[in-house]
Amino acid sequence: MSERGPIRVLLADDSATTRSYLAGLIAAAPGLTVVGEARDGEEAVRLVEALHPDVVSMDIRMPRLDGLEATRQIMASRPTPTVVVSALVEEDVDLSFKAMEAGALAVLRKPPAHRDPDYSLLQREFITTLKAMAGVTVVRRWPEIPTGIVSSGENQSPKNENGSKYNIASPDTSVSKPEVIAIGASAGGPSALSSLLAGLPADFMPPVVIVQHMPDEFLPGLARWLGKHTPLRVCMAESGQALQPSTVYLAAGGAHLTVARRGRNLIANTVADTSNERYCPSIDVFLASVAEVCGTTGVGIILTGMGDDGAKGLLGIRKVGGRTFAQSEASCTVFGMPGVAIANGAVEQTLTPEQMAEALRRLTENS
């Protein structure tokens, strides 16, 4: 990102009307400017090479070269922070998550017209996300080349640059057996979640429950996408259902997700937003319920994200004796949420998503 002047945005969308509309939103936002407009993916790739924008707003469905392939080529030739701005049809949603796998940092719903009741919220989210992602360092992703090497399927300990294993603290065997793994994530969360969940075995027993800040309409697509990256079952959480072993539950939008106890079972509950929380579902509300209901058997995790949601709830889990982890700064897309949680004393250990998977395996194996 340029240290002088505004953040330079490249708009890629095949609709001239949409490009004009998004350009108007950017022009009205302090600190942003449109440096170029692309009508398709091929032009987007060329303009990234020519203009060196700080961030790309990428439509997913375009002629000649779609947003998915354009993202792949950008990440291979000139890695640039890319935000997918998508419509809500199911095929576009699925392509959007494939673009994240290719290196895109976030996926957003296209801001609607002024008359839409969600206009202010989505317009603000669009601008805020462009600003935040422009400061992210992205790495080159070479095109995948088949190697003929087949994975053994065995879980391996993550290693650092000199080849030695990371020093992950051994679990405290005096701590109760984990009853639930509670995770909160925001910007950059899907990629972190896929890395974490990929490291958990099919027989991982505690249910994993996730609150991910994301437009409501994209959440079922996220569940489908995550399901391709883990041997665990992934589904949307439904109010009143008992949380099952070896299952990942994703909070739906429009209501807070909490946990409750019914006999020996943990139950997922949805709660209307009556407290004017900034986020719905709120990670803080979710983690606070885990602290209250599970006590020492709750495990809380804060992954990459903007803002401070989850810091208070994670501190609650730590205060009652549960285990708490946050994503390490170097592995975060945005260090906002983990940074605040660390600063307020809520975090027991900071790890990469891959290291978290190993820590969770050890915790469940030794408890």
N, C-alpha and C positions, 0 to 999 in steps of 0.2 A: 504494500500500500504506500502511496506517495506520502512523504512527510510534509510536502508543500501542497496546499490547495485541497480541493474536495476529493472524495473517493470517486474513482472513475468506473462507471458501470457500462458494460456491454449488454444490450438487450437483444435476445434471439427469439423471434416469434414470427410465424408465417403470416399472421394477421396484421395488416397495417393499422387497423383500428386499435387492436390490443397494444401494439408498440407505442402508438401515440398516447394511449391512455396511461400506460405504465411510465412513459417518459414524462407525462404531466405530473404524476405522483412524485417522481424523483426530483423534478425541477422545483417542486414546492417544498422539498425537504432540505433543510440546511445540511451542508457537508457532503452532498452527493451531486454528481453530474453525469449525464449520459455522454459517453465518448464515442459510441457507435451503435448502429442497429443492423442486425442480420435477419434476412428473410428465410433462411433455412440453415440446416446444420453445417453444410459445406462453407457457407459464408461466415458462420460463427467461428469455425476453425481458422479460416484465413484472417479474420479480423482480430482474433486473439493474438496471432503471430505478428500482425502488423501494428496493432494499437497498444498491446500490453495493458489491458484493463486490470483494475484491482479486483473486480468481481464480475461474474457473468450471471445474468438472469436468463435461464434456459427453458424454453417451452419443450415439451416432450414429444409432441407429434407435429413434425414438419416434413415438407416434401424433400426429395433427393437424399437427405441425410437427417434422420430423426435425432432428437435430443440425447437419446441413449448413446448412439454411436458417436455423435459429436463430443459428448463428455469423455468417452473413451479416448478419442483422438487427441483432445486437448490435454488430458492427463498424461498421455504418452509423449506429446511433443513440447508443450509449454504448460506445465501444471498451473492452473489458475483456480482460485476459489469459485465454485459453481453452485448456484442455488436453482433447483428445479422448481419451476412455477407452472403448475399443472391444472388441467380441468379435472372433473370428478368422475368421468366414466371409468369403469372398472379396469379396462385394458390400459388406460393412461396411468392409473394408480400403480398397477403392477410394473409398468415400464419405468415409472418414477423411482421405485425401489431398486430396480436393476441399475438405474443410473447412479444411485447412492453406492451400490456395490462397485461401480466403475470409478468412483471417486468424488461424486457430488456430495456436498456437505449438508444440505438440508432440502426438504421438499415442502412446498407451500401451495395452498390453493390460490388460484388467480384471484386477485382482489376484484370484488363485484362492482357494479355500478353504484353511484351515489345513493340511489333510492333503496338499495338493499339494506336491511337492518344490521347486517354484519359488516357493513362497509368500513366504519371507523376502526373496528378491531382488526380486520384483515389488512387494511391499508397500513396501519401502524406496525403490524407484524411483518409485512413486506419490507418496509423501510428499516426497521430495527434489525431484521435478519441480514439484509444486504450489508449494513454497517458492521455487524458483528463478524460475518463471514469474510469480509474483505481483509481482516487482520489475521486470518488463519494461514499458517504455512502448510501448503499441500505438497505432497511428494510425487515424483514421477512414477507412473504406473505403466510398465512395459506391457505390450500386448501379450496375452497368454499364449504360450507355445507348449503343445503336448510334449511331455518328457518320457512317457512310457513307464514312469514310476508310479506304482500303486501304493497308496497309504496303507500301512498295516492296521490302522484303526486304533492303535494304542495311544493313550494319552501320554504326552511327554512334558516334562517340566520346561517352562520357558527359560531361555538362556540369554545372557547379556552379550555384549559385543566381543568379549574375550572367550566366549564359549562356556563359561561356568554358569551354574544354575543361579537364578536369583535367590536372594536370601529372604524367603517367605517365612514369617514366624510360624512356629509349630502351634497348633491349636492348644488351648488350655483345656486339658481333659476334665477339669473340674466344672467346666461350663456345661449346662444342660444340652441335651441333644437338640439340634435345630428343628424347629417345628414349621418354620416358613422362611423363605428368602424374599425380602421386600426390597424392590429396586425402584429408584426414581431417576428419570433422565429427561433431558430436553435437547437443545441443539447438538447435533452430532450423535445423539443417542442410538439411532438404529444401527449404525456401524459398530458402536461399542457393545450393544446388546448382542449382535450376531457373533462377535468375537468371544464374548463371555459364554453365551449359551452353547457355542460350538465345542467348548471345552468340557461340558458336563456329560457324563455317561448316561446311557439309556435307563440305567437302574438308579439314577439319582433320586433319592426318596422325597426330600422336602418339596412341597409345591413352591414354585417361583411366581411371584405376583409383581407386575410391573405397572407403574404409572409413567407414561411417556407423554410429554407435552407435544401435541401435534393436532392439526385440524381433525375434527371428529371423523370426517368422511374418509380419511386416509388410514384410520386405525385397523379396520378389518384387513386392508391390504398389507399393513405392517405385520399382522399376525400370520398371514399366508407366507410372507417373505421370510420371517424369522423361522417358520416351520421348516423351511428348506435348509436351514443352517444348523439344526440341532436334532438329535435323536429323540428329544422329548416332544410330547404332544403340546401344541400351542393353540390356544383358543381365546376368545373374548370372555371376560368375566361376566357372569350373570348373577343378579341379586338373588340370594337365598341358596345358592349352590354350595355344596360341601367341597372344599379344596382337596384335590386328589394328589397322591404321590406321582412323581415323574411327569408333572404337567406344568406348563407355563400359562399363566393367566394375564391377559392384557386388559387394563381398565378401559372401558368405553368412555366416550365424551359426554358432556352434559350433566354429569352428576359426580359427586365425590365417591370414591371407593374406600370402604373400610373393611376390617375383619371383625368377626364376632365369634363367640363360642356357643356351640349347641351340643351339649353332652361332651363327648371326647373329640368332636369334629370342629375344625375351623370353618367358618362360613364367610363367603363374600357377601357384602351388603353394599348397596348403593344408597347414597344420602343426598337429598336435594341441597343445593347451595343456598343456605339461609344466612350465612355469616359474611357474605360479600368478600370471599377469598379472591385474591387476584387471579388465581388459576383454578380451573375446574375441568377435570379433577385436580385436586391439590395433593402434591407429594407430602406436604406437612400434615395434612389431615389424615392421609393414609398411614404414614409412619407413626403418628401419634396413636392411632388405633392399635397398631402392632405392639407398641410399647405397653399400652394399657392391658391388652388381652393376652399377649404372649410372654411378657416379662423377659426372663433370661433365655427363653427358647426362640426369641426373635433375632433375625439377622438383617441388618439394614445396610443398603448400598446406595451411594449417590454417584451417578455417572455424569459425564460431560453435560454442560448446559448453561444458558444465560440466567442471570438473576440469583435468587437466594432460596427458592422453594426447596424444602426438604431439610434445611439445616436445623431448624427447631425440632422437627420430628425425629431426625437422626439422633440429636442430643438426648431426646427422651428415651430412645432405645438404649443408648449407652448408660444413662443414669439408672435404669432398672436392671442392668447387668447383661444386656444383649450384646452381640458382636456388631461392630460397625466398620465399614470400609468406604473409602472414596477413591475415585479414579485419579491417578497421578497426573500432575500438570503436564508433563511431557507427552502423555498419550491422549490428552483431552483435545477436542475440537475447540471448546470454549471452557475455560477453567472457572467460570463464575460460581456455579452451585457447589462444586467440590471445594473451591477456595474458601467460600463463606463457612461451609461446614467444618473445615479444618480450623479456621480462625476462631470459631466459637467452642472448640474443644470437643466436637461431636465424633471425631474420627479416630478410630483405634489404629488404622493402618491405611496407607495409600499404595495402590497397586495398579498395574495395567489391567485391562479386562481379561487378558489371558492369564495373568497371575491370580486374579480373583477366582477364576474357574478352578485353578489348582488349590487355592486356599479353601474354597468351599468343598472340594472333594476331600481334602484332608480333615476338614472340620466334621464332615458327616461320617467319615470312616473311623475317626478316633473318638467320637462322642458316645 
